[in-house]
């Protein structure tokens, strides 16, 4: 079973999962260099439902968000790493140049029962709007872990090099 899906494949798999009466939990992010914050987040998100879908941002989106030297790992490698994790059922490769409307369309088509976030998620309002479109719940599964971030790790490694 391939755990790395395109949007079209994820929509079909979502239909199969819902037909079986199972719930889909959706999370999203960069997941560039995995750390304990990511693992905790994914484990708790998975515990909230039956199937965990992970929206994985494109390299270009991360570069725009995080800066010219990011991501450290390309989308294909990040997807393979995520797919190897026990809590992750499916990784959905997001294309470049997505707008809020594109995310909304994907949410409408995949129809998760739950969108899981971290406390203080800067995109919370967008996720609330998306959840309202399909009447799904938003839950905070973890607190933000202050000293755990890929950006922090990159800075620490830069000082060591």
VENURRA-V233248 format. One record per pair of residues at least 12 apart in sequence whose ideal C-beta (glycine too) atoms are under 7 Angstrom apart, sorted by the first residue. I is the first residue (numbers start at 1). J is the second residue. Records with the same first field share a line. If there is no record, write none. Layout:
I = J / J
This chain:
3 = 83 / 88 / 89 / 90 / 91
4 = 79 / 83 / 91 / 93
5 = 90 / 91 / 92
6 = 93
7 = 92 / 106
10 = 53 / 90 / 92 / 110
11 = 109 / 110
13 = 90
14 = 110 / 111
17 = 51
18 = 111
22 = 50 / 51
23 = 49 / 50 / 113 / 114
24 = 49 / 51 / 53 / 110 / 112 / 113
25 = 45 / 46 / 48 / 49 / 51 / 52 / 112 / 114 / 116
26 = 53 / 55 / 110 / 112 / 115
27 = 45 / 52 / 54 / 116
28 = 54 / 55
29 = 57
30 = 57 / 62 / 71 / 150
31 = 56 / 78 / 82
32 = 62 / 70 / 71 / 72 / 73 / 78 / 150
33 = 72 / 73 / 150 / 153
34 = 81
35 = 148 / 150 / 153
36 = 148
37 = 145 / 148 / 149
40 = 142
41 = 118 / 141 / 142
42 = 85 / 87 / 88
43 = 87
44 = 141 / 142
45 = 116 / 141
46 = 87
48 = 114 / 116 / 139 / 141
49 = 113 / 114
51 = 89
52 = 87 / 88 / 89
53 = 89 / 90 / 92 / 110 / 112
54 = 82 / 88 / 90 / 91 / 92
55 = 92 / 94
56 = 75 / 78 / 79 / 82 / 91 / 92 / 93 / 94
57 = 94
58 = 75 / 94 / 95 / 96
59 = 71 / 74 / 75
60 = 96
61 = 96 / 98
66 = 151
72 = 154
75 = 93
79 = 91 / 93
100 = 126
103 = 130
104 = 130 / 133
107 = 130 / 133 / 134
108 = 133 / 134
111 = 134
112 = 136
113 = 136 / 137
114 = 136 / 137 / 139
115 = 127 / 130 / 131 / 136 / 138
116 = 139 / 141
117 = 138 / 140
118 = 140 / 142 / 144
119 = 140 / 142 / 143 / 144
120 = 144
